[in-house]
Amino acid sequence: MVGKGGTSGKDVGATSYVLGVSDVYIYADEYGDLDFSGNPDAARYFGVGTATFRGRHGDQMADGFELRCSLEARGVDMPRGFHAQQDSRRTRHEVFSLLAEHAPRFDTTFLAKSQTQAHLRRSSKTYLYKLALYLHLKWLVPAVAPAEGTVYIILGSLQTAGKRDAVRAAIRDVCTQIDLPLATVVPCIWDAPSSWGIQAADYGLWAVQRDLERADSTWLDAYVRPTLESRFLPWGTAAPLGT
């Protein structure tokens, strides 16, 4: 079943809604681009990464907020929150250290662009985005869904209505293929700076792609690997673009 923005969900209209201890929260982010031009600066992969928290995790959200405020107090501007690629090395160490304490479940899926079939290369970027998200969620949701409760899939704000529709379509497709008799799946599309969970997903995804693209496992080994459940490469590994 699909909740908000989908076909069904819990009625929250007139009554207060209490988040359950069995609910699951999947925060998602993306990496790379869908540029097949052979541009040497283009990423070799397009990736989706998630950080999953089980049950109430307000304390973890508060920790992320407090770290952001602490950095501001020390003279580090944080107008848009944390972003692993742009943050300083010192900030990365502080964020990764906090994530190591929180220990969310990390999962990643990477599509090797050089291995993309010709008919898919001709598809729209929106379709390829939906495909990547679907391939990631179709095994993750059954793995983490509670017997009773709700699965929230929280993604960073998307630039186009087409991508927002693709998110909901991917979730619908997943839900038609798996058995979640007592759970709803609720897509939430929010601004990434408003969510510590999305920023956690960004950090985990960044650490894995550094290892995959550059053979640099420094951050992965130190902070992420203990709770990294999967690095899924459905199309295999990538050759350099243009080959």
DATASUL-V486225 format. One record per residue. N is the residue number from 1. BURIAL is b if it has 9 or more other ideal C-beta (glycine too) atoms within 8 Angstrom, else e. Layout:
N:BURIAL + N:BURIAL
//
This chain:
1:b + 2:b + 3:b + 4:e + 5:e + 6:b + 7:e + 8:e + 9:b + 10:e + 11:e + 12:e + 13:e + 14:e + 15:e + 16:e + 17:e + 18:e + 19:e + 20:e + 21:e + 22:b + 23:b + 24:b + 25:b + 26:b + 27:b + 28:b + 29:b + 30:b + 31:b + 32:b + 33:e + 34:b + 35:e + 36:e + 37:e + 38:e + 39:e + 40:e + 41:e + 42:b + 43:b + 44:b + 45:b + 46:b + 47:b + 48:b + 49:b + 50:b + 51:b + 52:b + 53:b + 54:b + 55:b + 56:e + 57:b + 58:e + 59:e + 60:b + 61:b + 62:e + 63:b + 64:b + 65:b + 66:e + 67:b + 68:b + 69:e + 70:e + 71:b + 72:b + 73:e + 74:e + 75:e + 76:e + 77:e + 78:b + 79:e + 80:e + 81:b + 82:b + 83:b + 84:b + 85:e + 86:e + 87:b + 88:e + 89:e + 90:e + 91:b + 92:b + 93:e + 94:b + 95:b + 96:b + 97:b + 98:b + 99:b + 100:b + 101:e + 102:b + 103:e + 104:b + 105:b + 106:b + 107:b + 108:b + 109:b + 110:b + 111:b + 112:b + 113:b + 114:b + 115:b + 116:b + 117:e + 118:e + 119:e + 120:b + 121:e + 122:e + 123:e + 124:e + 125:e + 126:b + 127:b + 128:b + 129:b + 130:b + 131:b + 132:b + 133:b + 134:b + 135:b + 136:b + 137:b + 138:b + 139:e + 140:b + 141:b + 142:b + 143:e + 144:b + 145:b + 146:b + 147:e + 148:e + 149:b + 150:b + 151:b + 152:b + 153:b + 154:b + 155:b + 156:b + 157:e + 158:b + 159:e + 160:e + 161:e + 162:e + 163:b + 164:b + 165:b + 166:b + 167:b + 168:b + 169:b + 170:b + 171:b + 172:b + 173:b + 174:b + 175:b + 176:e + 177:e + 178:b + 179:e + 180:b + 181:e + 182:e + 183:b + 184:b + 185:b + 186:b + 187:b + 188:b + 189:b + 190:b + 191:e + 192:b + 193:e + 194:e + 195:b + 196:b + 197:b + 198:b + 199:b + 200:b + 201:b + 202:b + 203:b + 204:b + 205:b + 206:b + 207:b + 208:b + 209:b + 210:b + 211:b + 212:b + 213:e + 214:e + 215:e + 216:e + 217:b + 218:e + 219:b + 220:b + 221:e + 222:e + 223:b + 224:b + 225:e + 226:e + 227:b + 228:b + 229:e + 230:e + 231:e + 232:b + 233:b + 234:e + 235:e + 236:e + 237:e + 238:b + 239:b + 240:e + 241:b + 242:e + 243:e
//
